[in-house]
């Protein structure tokens, strides 16, 4: 918070705080939104299509930042995010609401990559782990008040102010940090030609189209109305074409060696994707579990997300102390997440006290805090100045792809297992969490391959 960094850091923290409030508030209000707009069977799409749009924007933002600096992407993201929030707040049906979530997701994708590039350009490496720890701290107030306030608004007033209220604060945050950001330029050494940047942007668009097509086919299959209107052949062709696009584009957007989990940067990126698949896939259904299975009010059910966010903050601050080699934080965090997800499944299956579910989710958040900040630091450590945008984009692509697969997969399974009266069966939530927990276990295994001689040398220099 010294004079050279104060305005920049405060502005970045304000952006993260607003993003945190939106995420916590939207997840808490979603059961009410889905009921009000008739979107129960498309519940997971409001989460997964947000991330799908972010995939395309993130792929375009990486080379854009490397070629033109962080400013154009940041401003584009600001405009799209605000437009999406306004569209969600004024949505007249669940289709319009989902479209608003997609526009907001594109804005988030264009904003998050320049945030990483700005940190890499404007802050020394010794301060970067601290800033990522503060990012987690920026979730504290939103996690304390966001779910409860959002739940009260949704119950007693309307869910619409949850979206209308965020946009002005995001605008103010960018204005506040702009004096420092406007002086940042693109690196003199280019990591890729402009044609390569356009190629990556097109690949990102192809990935988003493929993910969207696969989601649409899966969602249509589990929705009786759409399934009756369309033939199985059409759904099968669209679904397979979407999967083919994903398989064709993902390896070319992630660092070489990611599919075989090569040591170093590829392993870090893969771990990030596996973690978000497990955590965010389950988190989207935590309030729904507490509302449907335990009969809690949305404002009370949302407090479980508060515990998860506080645990995340505690874990993120713990990793700044450097009491373990940095890659070991990934192993520990992923293993903790896996154990806590097993605990959540056991609590729901036994219909035990909801307090135990909230406690388990708080420790799951701690595992994410240990891991996620560590992946961000490792990617910057393993990137030269010319490749920060591209590698940060790869990290965010893995992050969002994991979230899309987790939320879309869980949402499809949830819709498939719904009873005819649209209520979940006894074991639906237990099965969802257990399936997602497998990804956390794989992340713990992959995290053992993130340590390289270069990261060991950097840890020794910091010590």
Secondary structure as a PSIPRED ss2 file (coil, helix, strand):
# PSIPRED VFORMAT (PSIPRED V4.0)

   1 X C   1.000  0.000  0.000
   2 X C   1.000  0.000  0.000
   3 X H   0.000  1.000  0.000
   4 X H   0.000  1.000  0.000
   5 X H   0.000  1.000  0.000
   6 X H   0.000  1.000  0.000
   7 X H   0.000  1.000  0.000
   8 X H   0.000  1.000  0.000
   9 X H   0.000  1.000  0.000
  10 X H   0.000  1.000  0.000
  11 X H   0.000  1.000  0.000
  12 X H   0.000  1.000  0.000
  13 X H   0.000  1.000  0.000
  14 X H   0.000  1.000  0.000
  15 X H   0.000  1.000  0.000
  16 X H   0.000  1.000  0.000
  17 X H   0.000  1.000  0.000
  18 X H   0.000  1.000  0.000
  19 X H   0.000  1.000  0.000
  20 X H   0.000  1.000  0.000
  21 X H   0.000  1.000  0.000
  22 X H   0.000  1.000  0.000
  23 X H   0.000  1.000  0.000
  24 X H   0.000  1.000  0.000
  25 X H   0.000  1.000  0.000
  26 X H   0.000  1.000  0.000
  27 X H   0.000  1.000  0.000
  28 X H   0.000  1.000  0.000
  29 X H   0.000  1.000  0.000
  30 X H   0.000  1.000  0.000
  31 X H   0.000  1.000  0.000
  32 X H   0.000  1.000  0.000
  33 X H   0.000  1.000  0.000
  34 X H   0.000  1.000  0.000
  35 X H   0.000  1.000  0.000
  36 X H   0.000  1.000  0.000
  37 X H   0.000  1.000  0.000
  38 X C   1.000  0.000  0.000
  39 X C   1.000  0.000  0.000
  40 X C   1.000  0.000  0.000
  41 X C   1.000  0.000  0.000
  42 X C   1.000  0.000  0.000
  43 X C   1.000  0.000  0.000
  44 X C   1.000  0.000  0.000
  45 X H   0.000  1.000  0.000
  46 X H   0.000  1.000  0.000
  47 X H   0.000  1.000  0.000
  48 X H   0.000  1.000  0.000
  49 X H   0.000  1.000  0.000
  50 X H   0.000  1.000  0.000
  51 X H   0.000  1.000  0.000
  52 X H   0.000  1.000  0.000
  53 X H   0.000  1.000  0.000
  54 X H   0.000  1.000  0.000
  55 X H   0.000  1.000  0.000
  56 X H   0.000  1.000  0.000
  57 X H   0.000  1.000  0.000
  58 X H   0.000  1.000  0.000
  59 X H   0.000  1.000  0.000
  60 X H   0.000  1.000  0.000
  61 X H   0.000  1.000  0.000
  62 X H   0.000  1.000  0.000
  63 X H   0.000  1.000  0.000
  64 X H   0.000  1.000  0.000
  65 X H   0.000  1.000  0.000
  66 X H   0.000  1.000  0.000
  67 X H   0.000  1.000  0.000
  68 X H   0.000  1.000  0.000
  69 X C   1.000  0.000  0.000
  70 X C   1.000  0.000  0.000
  71 X H   0.000  1.000  0.000
  72 X H   0.000  1.000  0.000
  73 X H   0.000  1.000  0.000
  74 X H   0.000  1.000  0.000
  75 X H   0.000  1.000  0.000
  76 X H   0.000  1.000  0.000
  77 X H   0.000  1.000  0.000
  78 X H   0.000  1.000  0.000
  79 X H   0.000  1.000  0.000
  80 X H   0.000  1.000  0.000
  81 X H   0.000  1.000  0.000
  82 X H   0.000  1.000  0.000
  83 X H   0.000  1.000  0.000
  84 X H   0.000  1.000  0.000
  85 X H   0.000  1.000  0.000
  86 X H   0.000  1.000  0.000
  87 X H   0.000  1.000  0.000
  88 X H   0.000  1.000  0.000
  89 X H   0.000  1.000  0.000
  90 X C   1.000  0.000  0.000
  91 X C   1.000  0.000  0.000
  92 X C   1.000  0.000  0.000
  93 X C   1.000  0.000  0.000
  94 X H   0.000  1.000  0.000
  95 X H   0.000  1.000  0.000
  96 X H   0.000  1.000  0.000
  97 X H   0.000  1.000  0.000
  98 X H   0.000  1.000  0.000
  99 X H   0.000  1.000  0.000
 100 X H   0.000  1.000  0.000
 101 X H   0.000  1.000  0.000
 102 X H   0.000  1.000  0.000
 103 X H   0.000  1.000  0.000
 104 X H   0.000  1.000  0.000
 105 X H   0.000  1.000  0.000
 106 X H   0.000  1.000  0.000
 107 X H   0.000  1.000  0.000
 108 X H   0.000  1.000  0.000
 109 X H   0.000  1.000  0.000
 110 X H   0.000  1.000  0.000
 111 X H   0.000  1.000  0.000
 112 X H   0.000  1.000  0.000
 113 X H   0.000  1.000  0.000
 114 X H   0.000  1.000  0.000
 115 X H   0.000  1.000  0.000
 116 X H   0.000  1.000  0.000
 117 X H   0.000  1.000  0.000
 118 X H   0.000  1.000  0.000
 119 X H   0.000  1.000  0.000
 120 X H   0.000  1.000  0.000
 121 X H   0.000  1.000  0.000
 122 X H   0.000  1.000  0.000
 123 X C   1.000  0.000  0.000
 124 X C   1.000  0.000  0.000
 125 X H   0.000  1.000  0.000
 126 X H   0.000  1.000  0.000
 127 X H   0.000  1.000  0.000
 128 X H   0.000  1.000  0.000
 129 X H   0.000  1.000  0.000
 130 X H   0.000  1.000  0.000
 131 X H   0.000  1.000  0.000
 132 X H   0.000  1.000  0.000
 133 X H   0.000  1.000  0.000
 134 X H   0.000  1.000  0.000
 135 X H   0.000  1.000  0.000
 136 X H   0.000  1.000  0.000
 137 X H   0.000  1.000  0.000
 138 X C   1.000  0.000  0.000
 139 X H   0.000  1.000  0.000
 140 X H   0.000  1.000  0.000
 141 X H   0.000  1.000  0.000
 142 X H   0.000  1.000  0.000
 143 X H   0.000  1.000  0.000
 144 X H   0.000  1.000  0.000
 145 X H   0.000  1.000  0.000
 146 X H   0.000  1.000  0.000
 147 X H   0.000  1.000  0.000
 148 X H   0.000  1.000  0.000
 149 X H   0.000  1.000  0.000
 150 X H   0.000  1.000  0.000
 151 X H   0.000  1.000  0.000
 152 X H   0.000  1.000  0.000
 153 X H   0.000  1.000  0.000
 154 X H   0.000  1.000  0.000
 155 X H   0.000  1.000  0.000
 156 X H   0.000  1.000  0.000
 157 X H   0.000  1.000  0.000
 158 X C   1.000  0.000  0.000
 159 X C   1.000  0.000  0.000
 160 X C   1.000  0.000  0.000
 161 X H   0.000  1.000  0.000
 162 X H   0.000  1.000  0.000
 163 X H   0.000  1.000  0.000
 164 X H   0.000  1.000  0.000
 165 X H   0.000  1.000  0.000
 166 X H   0.000  1.000  0.000
 167 X H   0.000  1.000  0.000
 168 X H   0.000  1.000  0.000
 169 X H   0.000  1.000  0.000
 170 X H   0.000  1.000  0.000
 171 X H   0.000  1.000  0.000
 172 X H   0.000  1.000  0.000
 173 X H   0.000  1.000  0.000
 174 X H   0.000  1.000  0.000
 175 X H   0.000  1.000  0.000
 176 X H   0.000  1.000  0.000
 177 X H   0.000  1.000  0.000
 178 X H   0.000  1.000  0.000
 179 X H   0.000  1.000  0.000
 180 X H   0.000  1.000  0.000
 181 X H   0.000  1.000  0.000
 182 X C   1.000  0.000  0.000
 183 X C   1.000  0.000  0.000
 184 X C   1.000  0.000  0.000
 185 X C   1.000  0.000  0.000
 186 X C   1.000  0.000  0.000
 187 X C   1.000  0.000  0.000
 188 X C   1.000  0.000  0.000
 189 X C   1.000  0.000  0.000
 190 X C   1.000  0.000  0.000
 191 X C   1.000  0.000  0.000
 192 X C   1.000  0.000  0.000
 193 X C   1.000  0.000  0.000
 194 X H   0.000  1.000  0.000
 195 X H   0.000  1.000  0.000
 196 X H   0.000  1.000  0.000
 197 X H   0.000  1.000  0.000
 198 X H   0.000  1.000  0.000
 199 X H   0.000  1.000  0.000
 200 X H   0.000  1.000  0.000
 201 X H   0.000  1.000  0.000
 202 X H   0.000  1.000  0.000
 203 X H   0.000  1.000  0.000
 204 X H   0.000  1.000  0.000
 205 X H   0.000  1.000  0.000
 206 X H   0.000  1.000  0.000
 207 X H   0.000  1.000  0.000
 208 X H   0.000  1.000  0.000
 209 X H   0.000  1.000  0.000
 210 X H   0.000  1.000  0.000
 211 X H   0.000  1.000  0.000
 212 X H   0.000  1.000  0.000
 213 X H   0.000  1.000  0.000
 214 X H   0.000  1.000  0.000
 215 X H   0.000  1.000  0.000
 216 X H   0.000  1.000  0.000
 217 X H   0.000  1.000  0.000
 218 X H   0.000  1.000  0.000
 219 X H   0.000  1.000  0.000
 220 X H   0.000  1.000  0.000
 221 X H   0.000  1.000  0.000
 222 X H   0.000  1.000  0.000
 223 X C   1.000  0.000  0.000
 224 X H   0.000  1.000  0.000
 225 X H   0.000  1.000  0.000
 226 X H   0.000  1.000  0.000
 227 X H   0.000  1.000  0.000
 228 X H   0.000  1.000  0.000
 229 X H   0.000  1.000  0.000
 230 X C   1.000  0.000  0.000
 231 X C   1.000  0.000  0.000
 232 X H   0.000  1.000  0.000
 233 X H   0.000  1.000  0.000
 234 X H   0.000  1.000  0.000
 235 X H   0.000  1.000  0.000
 236 X H   0.000  1.000  0.000
 237 X H   0.000  1.000  0.000
 238 X H   0.000  1.000  0.000
 239 X H   0.000  1.000  0.000
 240 X H   0.000  1.000  0.000
 241 X H   0.000  1.000  0.000
 242 X H   0.000  1.000  0.000
 243 X H   0.000  1.000  0.000
 244 X H   0.000  1.000  0.000
 245 X H   0.000  1.000  0.000
 246 X H   0.000  1.000  0.000
 247 X H   0.000  1.000  0.000
 248 X H   0.000  1.000  0.000
 249 X H   0.000  1.000  0.000
 250 X H   0.000  1.000  0.000
 251 X H   0.000  1.000  0.000
 252 X H   0.000  1.000  0.000
 253 X H   0.000  1.000  0.000
 254 X C   1.000  0.000  0.000
 255 X C   1.000  0.000  0.000
 256 X C   1.000  0.000  0.000
 257 X C   1.000  0.000  0.000
 258 X C   1.000  0.000  0.000
 259 X C   1.000  0.000  0.000
 260 X C   1.000  0.000  0.000
 261 X C   1.000  0.000  0.000
 262 X C   1.000  0.000  0.000
 263 X C   1.000  0.000  0.000
 264 X C   1.000  0.000  0.000
 265 X H   0.000  1.000  0.000
 266 X H   0.000  1.000  0.000
 267 X H   0.000  1.000  0.000
 268 X H   0.000  1.000  0.000
 269 X H   0.000  1.000  0.000
 270 X H   0.000  1.000  0.000
 271 X H   0.000  1.000  0.000
 272 X H   0.000  1.000  0.000
 273 X H   0.000  1.000  0.000
 274 X H   0.000  1.000  0.000
 275 X H   0.000  1.000  0.000
 276 X H   0.000  1.000  0.000
 277 X H   0.000  1.000  0.000
 278 X H   0.000  1.000  0.000
 279 X H   0.000  1.000  0.000
 280 X H   0.000  1.000  0.000
 281 X H   0.000  1.000  0.000
 282 X H   0.000  1.000  0.000
 283 X H   0.000  1.000  0.000
 284 X H   0.000  1.000  0.000
 285 X H   0.000  1.000  0.000
 286 X H   0.000  1.000  0.000
 287 X H   0.000  1.000  0.000
 288 X H   0.000  1.000  0.000
 289 X H   0.000  1.000  0.000
 290 X H   0.000  1.000  0.000
 291 X H   0.000  1.000  0.000
 292 X H   0.000  1.000  0.000
 293 X H   0.000  1.000  0.000
 294 X H   0.000  1.000  0.000
 295 X C   1.000  0.000  0.000
 296 X C   1.000  0.000  0.000
 297 X C   1.000  0.000  0.000
 298 X H   0.000  1.000  0.000
 299 X H   0.000  1.000  0.000
 300 X H   0.000  1.000  0.000
 301 X H   0.000  1.000  0.000
 302 X C   1.000  0.000  0.000
 303 X H   0.000  1.000  0.000
 304 X H   0.000  1.000  0.000
 305 X H   0.000  1.000  0.000
 306 X H   0.000  1.000  0.000
 307 X H   0.000  1.000  0.000
 308 X H   0.000  1.000  0.000
 309 X H   0.000  1.000  0.000
 310 X H   0.000  1.000  0.000
 311 X H   0.000  1.000  0.000
 312 X H   0.000  1.000  0.000
 313 X H   0.000  1.000  0.000
 314 X H   0.000  1.000  0.000
 315 X H   0.000  1.000  0.000
 316 X H   0.000  1.000  0.000
 317 X H   0.000  1.000  0.000
 318 X H   0.000  1.000  0.000
 319 X H   0.000  1.000  0.000
 320 X H   0.000  1.000  0.000
 321 X C   1.000  0.000  0.000
 322 X C   1.000  0.000  0.000
 323 X C   1.000  0.000  0.000
 324 X C   1.000  0.000  0.000
 325 X C   1.000  0.000  0.000
 326 X H   0.000  1.000  0.000
 327 X H   0.000  1.000  0.000
 328 X H   0.000  1.000  0.000
 329 X H   0.000  1.000  0.000
 330 X H   0.000  1.000  0.000
 331 X H   0.000  1.000  0.000
 332 X H   0.000  1.000  0.000
 333 X H   0.000  1.000  0.000
 334 X H   0.000  1.000  0.000
 335 X H   0.000  1.000  0.000
 336 X H   0.000  1.000  0.000
 337 X H   0.000  1.000  0.000
 338 X H   0.000  1.000  0.000
 339 X H   0.000  1.000  0.000
 340 X H   0.000  1.000  0.000
 341 X H   0.000  1.000  0.000
 342 X H   0.000  1.000  0.000
 343 X H   0.000  1.000  0.000
 344 X H   0.000  1.000  0.000
 345 X H   0.000  1.000  0.000
 346 X H   0.000  1.000  0.000
 347 X H   0.000  1.000  0.000
 348 X H   0.000  1.000  0.000
 349 X H   0.000  1.000  0.000
 350 X H   0.000  1.000  0.000
 351 X C   1.000  0.000  0.000
 352 X C   1.000  0.000  0.000
 353 X C   1.000  0.000  0.000
 354 X H   0.000  1.000  0.000
 355 X H   0.000  1.000  0.000
 356 X H   0.000  1.000  0.000
 357 X H   0.000  1.000  0.000
 358 X H   0.000  1.000  0.000
 359 X H   0.000  1.000  0.000
 360 X H   0.000  1.000  0.000
 361 X H   0.000  1.000  0.000
 362 X H   0.000  1.000  0.000
 363 X H   0.000  1.000  0.000
 364 X H   0.000  1.000  0.000
 365 X H   0.000  1.000  0.000
 366 X H   0.000  1.000  0.000
 367 X H   0.000  1.000  0.000
 368 X H   0.000  1.000  0.000
 369 X H   0.000  1.000  0.000
 370 X H   0.000  1.000  0.000
 371 X H   0.000  1.000  0.000
 372 X H   0.000  1.000  0.000
 373 X H   0.000  1.000  0.000
 374 X H   0.000  1.000  0.000
 375 X H   0.000  1.000  0.000
 376 X H   0.000  1.000  0.000
 377 X H   0.000  1.000  0.000
 378 X H   0.000  1.000  0.000
 379 X H   0.000  1.000  0.000
 380 X H   0.000  1.000  0.000
 381 X H   0.000  1.000  0.000
 382 X C   1.000  0.000  0.000
 383 X C   1.000  0.000  0.000
 384 X C   1.000  0.000  0.000
 385 X H   0.000  1.000  0.000
 386 X H   0.000  1.000  0.000
 387 X H   0.000  1.000  0.000
 388 X H   0.000  1.000  0.000
 389 X H   0.000  1.000  0.000
 390 X H   0.000  1.000  0.000
 391 X H   0.000  1.000  0.000
 392 X H   0.000  1.000  0.000
 393 X H   0.000  1.000  0.000
 394 X H   0.000  1.000  0.000
 395 X H   0.000  1.000  0.000
 396 X H   0.000  1.000  0.000
 397 X H   0.000  1.000  0.000
 398 X H   0.000  1.000  0.000
 399 X H   0.000  1.000  0.000
 400 X H   0.000  1.000  0.000
 401 X H   0.000  1.000  0.000
 402 X H   0.000  1.000  0.000
 403 X H   0.000  1.000  0.000
 404 X H   0.000  1.000  0.000
 405 X H   0.000  1.000  0.000
 406 X H   0.000  1.000  0.000
 407 X H   0.000  1.000  0.000
 408 X H   0.000  1.000  0.000
 409 X H   0.000  1.000  0.000
 410 X H   0.000  1.000  0.000
 411 X H   0.000  1.000  0.000
 412 X H   0.000  1.000  0.000
 413 X H   0.000  1.000  0.000
 414 X H   0.000  1.000  0.000
 415 X H   0.000  1.000  0.000
 416 X H   0.000  1.000  0.000
 417 X H   0.000  1.000  0.000
 418 X E   0.000  0.000  1.000
 419 X C   1.000  0.000  0.000
 420 X C   1.000  0.000  0.000
 421 X C   1.000  0.000  0.000
 422 X C   1.000  0.000  0.000
 423 X C   1.000  0.000  0.000
 424 X E   0.000  0.000  1.000
 425 X C   1.000  0.000  0.000
 426 X C   1.000  0.000  0.000
 427 X C   1.000  0.000  0.000
 428 X H   0.000  1.000  0.000
 429 X H   0.000  1.000  0.000
 430 X H   0.000  1.000  0.000
 431 X H   0.000  1.000  0.000
 432 X H   0.000  1.000  0.000
 433 X H   0.000  1.000  0.000
 434 X H   0.000  1.000  0.000
 435 X H   0.000  1.000  0.000
 436 X H   0.000  1.000  0.000
 437 X H   0.000  1.000  0.000
 438 X H   0.000  1.000  0.000
 439 X H   0.000  1.000  0.000
 440 X H   0.000  1.000  0.000
 441 X H   0.000  1.000  0.000
 442 X H   0.000  1.000  0.000
 443 X H   0.000  1.000  0.000
 444 X H   0.000  1.000  0.000
 445 X H   0.000  1.000  0.000
 446 X H   0.000  1.000  0.000
 447 X H   0.000  1.000  0.000
 448 X H   0.000  1.000  0.000
 449 X H   0.000  1.000  0.000
 450 X C   1.000  0.000  0.000
 451 X C   1.000  0.000  0.000
 452 X C   1.000  0.000  0.000
 453 X H   0.000  1.000  0.000
 454 X H   0.000  1.000  0.000
 455 X H   0.000  1.000  0.000
 456 X H   0.000  1.000  0.000
 457 X H   0.000  1.000  0.000
 458 X H   0.000  1.000  0.000
 459 X H   0.000  1.000  0.000
 460 X H   0.000  1.000  0.000
 461 X H   0.000  1.000  0.000
 462 X H   0.000  1.000  0.000
 463 X C   1.000  0.000  0.000
